[in-house]
Amino acid sequence: MLTYLWNDARAVWGARALVGVMTRREVAARHAGTAVGILWPYLQPLLTVAAYYLVFDVVFSMRLGSGAPTHAVGTFLIVGALPWMAFCDAVSRGMNSLIEAGGLLQKNPLPPILFTTRAVLASAAIYGPLLLLVALAYMPLHRFQWPTLALPALLAVQLLLCLLLGYMLAILAAALRDTVQVVGFLLSVGIYLSPILFPLSMFPDAWAWVLWLNPMTALVQGYQQVLLQGTWPPASVWWVSAVWLALLVVALNLLIARSRDQLVDWL
């Protein structure tokens, strides 16, 4: 049933050495020509989350209500904002990966998925260490209790989510360039439709379903539970994430089947 997606997954595994080389070059290209060098891709998100902490916790000393997992606003924002930045970077770069590699794909019979995988893995190579660094900064608050074991699973789910969504959007962008504009807008407003700027409990119950239309809502809630409260993520985090992954797998397999004979021509 999922033959086409399975074949692409096998192609990535078979060319894993090539994907590794492509990913390293992609990461290197992001800081090429800069004075700071390889530190630059890491400094930008770090400075952003540092600004959250400085402005909201140190300067204004803002506090959330009693229903929030923590009272410090900056501390709360960092846990959700950094995974969101990682998600936006991976999805947007994955979406543009096939358009950017159009000339190469027209000359070489390489599986298109290799280029999307390269873009998403390069993003993971930058944001993965930053997410782990933030986790190490928060986990001592709960004395490294056993719920921290959920973090690798949450990161793995987010990586898979970005790979599937990035590849699906890359194919759609190749067929219709308007996809890039629409998704760019959705990513810019998506942070307001997730429990990143405010706790889930503060959103009106009648409109709570809107938040679950954002694929990152469940994962952000999972990060908050582990890092802010030191508890295992609730079942809703896992089953909502599983539903999203299942939907993307089915949709992507259908999209690959419909586009495989025309994709290179679209580029």
N, C-alpha and C positions, 0 to 999 in steps of 0.2 A: 504493500500500500504506500509506503514512503520510499519507494525505490530511488527516485531522483535525488532526494535529499541525502539518502544513505550513500549513493554513489559519490556525491560531492564530499561527504564526510570522509569517505575512503580516499578520495583524491588528496584531501588535506593531510591525512595521516601518511599516505604514501610519499608526499612531497614535504614532510615535516622538516627535513634539513634545509630545503630551499626556503620554506616559510620562516625558519629561524634566521636565515641570512637576510631575507627581505625585511623582517621585523627590526633587526638591528640597524639596517640602513635607514629604515623609516624613522626610528628614534634619533639617529644621528642627524638626519636631515632637518629635524625640528629645531636643532640648536646650531646648525651650520652657520658660520660667519658671525656668531655672537661672542662678545668679550667674556661673558660668564661661562660659556661652553655648556657642558652637559647639565650643569646645575639649573640653567634657565627654565626648562620645562617644569622642574619641580618647584622653583621659587614662586612662580605665578600663583598656583593654587594655595601654596603655604602662606603667602602674604595675604591672600584673600581671607582665609580662615583666621589668620592672626588679626586682621582688621576687624572681623566680627567680634572676636574676644575683647579687643582693646576698646572698641566703641561701645558695645552693649554692656559688657561686664565691668570694665574698669572706669570708663568715662561717665556713662549714664547710670550704671548700676541698675539696669532694668531687670525686672523680675516677672516671671509668669505666675499664673494663678495656681490654686491648690490642686487642680486636676492634672497639672503637667508633670512629666517624669522628673524634671529638675526645675528649679526656680530661676537659675541664671540663664538669661536669654542667649548670650553669646555661646555659652557651653552647649545649649540646646541646638542652636543653629548649626554649629560645626558638624555635629554628628550626622545631620541630614544633608547639609549643603555639599560636603565633600563627595559623598557617593553620588549626589545628583550631578555635580560637575563632571565626575568620571563617566557617568551615564551619557550626558550630553556630548562630551568629547568623543566617546567611542561610537555613538550612534551617528553623529554628524559626519565624522571622518569615514565611517563605514559606508554611509549613504553616498558619499562622493567618490568612493574608491574606484568604482568601475568607470565613471566618467573620466577621472584623471588618468586611468590606465587604458583608455580607449585605443590610442594609437598602438600601444604594445600588444593589446589583445587582437587587433586586426592583423598583426604581422606574425604573431606566435600563437600556436594552439594550446595555450595554457588554460587550465580551469579558472574561470572568473572568480570563483570563491577564494582562491589564494590571495587575491588582492584585498578583498574585504577582511579576510582573516588577518592579513598583515596589518591593516589599519587598526583593527580592534585590539589586537595583541600589543601593538605599539602603544596604544592608549593605556592598556592594562599595565604595561611595563613602567609607565610613568605614575599612574594613579595608585597602582597596587601598593607600592612601598609607602606612599603617603597615607593610605587608609590604614595600613598596619602601624605606622608611626602614631597616628591618632588613637588607634586602639590601645597601643602600649601606654599612651598618656592617660587614658581613661580607666583601663582595667585595674590599676592599683587602688582605685576608689572602692572596688569590690573584692580586693585581695585575690584577684585572678581565680575567681570561683569557676566551677565547672560549666556554667552557661557560656563562658567565653569560647568553648569548643564549637559553638554554633557559628562563629565568625567565618571560618574557612568555608562552611557550607553556604553562607549568605554571599560571600565573595564569588564562589563558583557559580551560583545561580545568576548573579548579576552579569558575570562574564558570558555565560551561555545566552542570557537574555539579549545582551548587546550584539553577540554574534548573529543570532537569528534575526533580530530586528534590523540590524545594520545591513545584512545581506538582502533581506526582503526590500528594504527601502532603496538599496543600490540598484536593484532590478527595476523597481518602479521609477526611479529617477532617470534611468537609461531610457525608459519608454516615454516618460513624460517629465520634462525638466521642471515643471511647476511643482513637482514633489519636493524639491529642495526648498522652495520658498515656503510651502505650507508647513513642512516639518520644522523648519527654522522658527517659524512663528509659534508652533505648538511647544517647542522646547523652551522658548523664551517665557511663555506663560505657564508652562507646566509646573514650575516651582510653586506657583500660587494654588495649584490644584493637587497638593500633596501635603502631608504633615511635616513640612520642613520649617516653615516660618511660624507655625503655630501647632500646638498639640492636637491630636485627632479629636480629643474630647471637647475642644472649643468650637468645632465645626457643627453647624445645625444638623440635628439627626435626620431631618427630612431631606437634606442634600448630601448626606454622607456618601451615598452611592456614587456621586460624581468623582470623589477622590479615588475610588477603586477603579476608575477608568484609566488612571495613570498607572502604568506597569511598575513604577518605582515605589508606589505607596506602601505595598506590603514589605518590601525590602527595607525601606527607611524605618518603618515601624520595628522591624527586626533589629536593626542597628541600635535604635533607641532603647529597646528593651535590654539588650545585652550590655551596652556601654554606659547607659545612664542609670539603669535600675538593677543591673546585675542579675537579670532573670532570663530564663529560656524564652525565645520568641513564641507567641501563642500559635495555636494550630492554624489560625487564619492566614498568618504570614506564609506558611508552607503550602497550603492548598490553593490560595490565590495565586502564588507564584507558579505552582504546577499547572493551573488552568491557563495562565498566560503563556507558559512555555508550550503547552499542548496546542493551543490555538495557533501560535506562531509556526510550530512545526508543520501542522496541516496546511496552513495558508502558504507557507514557503514552498512546501513540496509541490503544491498545485501551481504556484507561480513559476517555479523552475520548469515544470513540464510544459507550461504554455509558452515560455519565452526562450527555451534552449536553442531553437532554430533561428531566432531573430535577434538575440541579444547583441551579438557582435555588430550586426548591421545598425542597430539603434545607436551604438556608440560612434 
